[in-house]
Amino acid sequence: MVKEDESRGKALELFLKIGLDERTAKNTVANNKVTSNLTAVIHEASVTDGCDKSIGNLLYSVATKYPANALVHRRTLLKYIVSSKIKTTAQLDASFTFFSHTGSESFKLHEFEEACGVGVEVSEEDIERTVSEIFEERKSSILEQRYRTNVGELFGHVRKKLPWADQKNVKQIIDKKMLAVLGERTAADDEKPAKKKEKAVKVEEKKVAVVTAPQPSEEELNPFKDFPRPEDNFKVHTEIFFSDDRVLRCCNSKEMLNKHLTATGGKVFTRFPPEPNGYLHIGHAKAMFVSFGLAKERSGCCYLRFDDTNPEAEKKEYIDHIKEIVDWMGWKPFKITYASDYFQELYDLAVELIKRGHAYVDHQTPDEIKEYREKKMNSPWRDRPVAESLKLFEDMRRGLIEEGKATLRMKQDMQSDNYNMYDLIAYRIKFTPHPHAGDKWCVYPSYDYAHCIVDSLENITHSLCTLEFETRRASYYWLLHALDLYQPYVWEYSRLNVTNTVMSKRKLNYLVTAKFVDGWDDPRLMTLAGLRRRGVTSTSINAFVRGIGITRSDGSTIRLDRLEYHIREELNKTAPRTMVVLYPLKVVITNLDAGSVMDLEAKKWPDAQTDTSAIYQVPFSKVVYIEQSDFRMKDSKDYYGLAPGKTVMLRYAFPIKCTNVILADDKETVVEIHAEYDPSKKTKPKGVLHWVAESSHGVDPLQVEVRLFDKLFLSESPAELGNDWLDDLNPHSKVVAPCAYAVPSLGEAKVGDRFQFERLGYFVVDRDSTSEKLVFNRTVTLRDSYGKGGK
């Protein structure tokens, strides 16, 4: 720890010498990768004694943005920066573009200088003249929009004419020109422009604003556009810095790449590699979208590969579930494989790794390994003879060594700044039969050993995973390099976190096994099985994932109502309307004969006209039922329900007026309402209620059970509550209405059918339904809080 502090102190001192401000320097030191890059850049530029701040800032950009496939040319660029031949960010950005296309190939110096504007001087007068010309061309627009003018657009026009101008000077001159043309900003300039109000759609008594779907972004239209082509995978894209100052620049040789391209036909090959130790959740939906989606977009292939290296945790139940869910999500694997399919190849390569001096058999206990890693100390067995490790590894395979008494460890870099280079375990002993491979093996590879090798053996072009695996990239490439194997292109993206839930398999498993929820497919869980049972469609989940993108920005949590927005968007178009009363209150129509039943037309779709398939029949009789919450003894201006002496409209039927109220013995509970209906419909009340009536005199309406699901946790981030996370469970996350009434046409509904219950939300028929009684799960309410803020 002391050595680490000293190292950081020296790096901080070095960064301050080149002119970085203290805050930037400290933030840089906190990032091991950038620290290593910037330190190397400073030494390559020979400015360890310091330099001008303007040069230092450009060096920082080189350390963070320089294309990794052209590292052999970095020293050349640094000479141009130190000599001030490249001195603006525009020139530097142009150099990055030039070297990105050049890669490790040789280039002509005059072409480089021309591409980067070396020797081109842009005076302040040149900038002022160009800005004046652009302002003159757009004068009327600028005068009209004043300070709401898009300055970035003006900036872009200047950059087209003067690509090598100093961007700070350009900004200052544009600002100065704005002030000269428009004068000082006024209060009116800071007001938000008035938006044209769209007419609100009046849905019964509630005002719901029309939400206009925003135009899809370029990222949504093609989120895979920035991934490299398979034939470009000879370029350096990752550097591994060792504690002895060696640098491993990871790339494929042309011969290795050509062999790979021959095997794949030049196609993109990806993989979705779940562990079969639990049910998939919505985070896996993003992983599927990224891997299957890239392969589909590039007309390539995606494996469904089960990462089944731990025989103790895997079950056939999980394997079957994963296959089913992948299919339900709309993805078709090129081939279904298992890590265990490659156990023999993995074992043979482990033997080869030992022979090359890159692995050894270790006898430390897990606690000792942890302690030695924390102290950056080598294992006492790290330097044992190769022949000895080969013999012991064979003994491990034959079952001659007790479980826990030996492991095979990779000989990586115990002094590295990266914890995932501390001699990771490659094999461990487990006397447990494997669900897929049977009892052939008693030594099993670790994830860190098997994952990258199987990627290589399957000729994966793009190995895509979430950002928590970024620190494992060094180990991934170290191992493939050590074995001279083909190296896939690795790219990490931000994992999907959603509010008001937990995504940890351990926590999900505890909720299920401790019976806080009703199984892995409980509709309150963010498992894909739970979402499906709740009535969420796979297409709306994929639309949600596409909408949030596949960037590398980490630490963000997506609000649950953003997912609900996409669910409503689809169900609003696909779920027919119907009427259900959750908590019925009896209303007797006193001016209608007891045996009288009218069949009225109701709409399955709001804009339905004469199409009979869009109409269903609802009976209207002497006894109807409304929601208990739609009646009050005391009326008020902002209340649109029924009250004594008040009139409301029954949806698709008639206005009714409350004439009498029957109370229970407690003189408070309302048990029955008497009302008169207006057959002429001359009355035009504001409130519109949903309802259900007896289909024949004295016969109750169709009785159904309705389950109202809500957020499982009260707070947005329950995982951050530590050991108190279970205290945050929402006690009202599941509310059951066991005796709801429905219109007769719902009696024909089948499991999986989806409906909009008017004024209540979207619902789906649950698998617990029987021939005697239907059960409905609420998918989502009608209210949309997310749409107001945009997509």
Salt bridges, closest charged atoms under 4 A:
GLU4 OE2 - ARG8 NH2 3.57
GLU22 OE2 - LYS26 NZ 3.07
GLU44 OE2 - ARG74 NH2 2.84
GLU105 OE2 - LYS254 NZ 3.72
GLU121 OE2 - LYS87 NZ 3.26
ASP126 OD1 - ARG129 NH2 3.03
GLU133 OE1 - LYS161 NZ 3.82
GLU137 OE1 - ARG138 NH1 2.76
GLU137 OE2 - LYS161 NZ 3.59
ASP175 OD2 - LYS171 NZ 2.75
ASP189 OD1 - ARG146 NE 2.91
ASP190 OD1 - ARG185 NH2 3.02
GLU204 OE2 - ARG651 NE 3.40
GLU204 OE1 - ARG759 NE 3.04
GLU205 OE2 - ARG759 NH2 2.82
GLU220 OE1 - LYS791 NZ 3.27
ASP226 OD2 - LYS225 NZ 3.40
GLU231 OE2 - ARG229 NH1 3.55
ASP232 OD2 - ARG229 NE 3.19
GLU239 OE2 - ARG249 NE 3.05
ASP244 OD2 - ARG246 NE 2.80
GLU297 OE1 - ARG298 NE 3.14
ASP308 OD2 - HIS434 NE2 3.56
GLU312 OE1 - LYS430 NZ 3.09
GLU314 OE1 - HIS434 NE2 3.86
ASP320 OD2 - LYS316 NZ 2.81
GLU324 OE2 - ARG532 NH2 2.96
ASP327 OD1 - LYS332 NZ 2.50
ASP341 OD1 - HIS436 NE2 3.23
GLU352 OE2 - ARG356 NE 2.79
ASP362 OD2 - ARG409 NH1 2.98
GLU371 OE2 - LYS375 NZ 2.88
ASP383 OD1 - LYS411 NZ 3.97
GLU388 OE2 - ARG384 NH2 2.85
GLU394 OE2 - ARG397 NH2 2.81
ASP395 OD2 - LYS391 NZ 2.84
ASP417 OD1 - LYS376 NZ 3.98
ASP423 OD2 - ARG382 NE 2.67
ASP448 OD1 - ARG472 NE 2.66
ASP455 OD1 - ARG271 NE 2.94
ASP455 OD1 - ARG305 NH2 2.65
ASP455 OD2 - HIS451 NE2 3.77
GLU458 OE1 - ARG305 NH2 3.06
GLU468 OE2 - ARG495 NH1 3.23
GLU470 OE2 - ARG552 NH2 2.64
ASP484 OD2 - ARG356 NH1 2.85
GLU492 OE1 - ARG473 NH2 2.58
GLU492 OE1 - ARG552 NH1 3.07
ASP518 OD2 - ARG524 NH2 3.81
ASP518 OD2 - LYS734 NZ 2.93
ASP521 OD1 - ARG533 NH1 3.39
ASP521 OD2 - ARG767 NH2 2.68
ASP522 OD2 - ARG524 NH2 2.83
ASP561 OD2 - ARG559 NH2 3.21
GLU564 OE1 - ARG568 NH2 3.77
GLU627 OE2 - HIS690 NE2 3.14
ASP630 OD2 - ARG759 NH1 2.83
ASP635 OD1 - LYS646 NZ 3.10
GLU672 OE1 - LYS586 NZ 3.95
GLU672 OE2 - HIS674 NE2 2.75
GLU705 OE2 - ARG707 NE 2.90
GLU716 OE2 - ARG559 NH1 2.42
GLU758 OE1 - ARG651 NE 2.73
ASP766 OD1 - ARG533 NE 2.71
ASP766 OD2 - ARG707 NH1 3.36
ASP768 OD2 - ARG533 NH2 3.09
ASP768 OD2 - ARG707 NH1 2.96
ASP768 OD1 - ARG767 NH1 3.88
ASP784 OD1 - ARG568 NH1 3.72
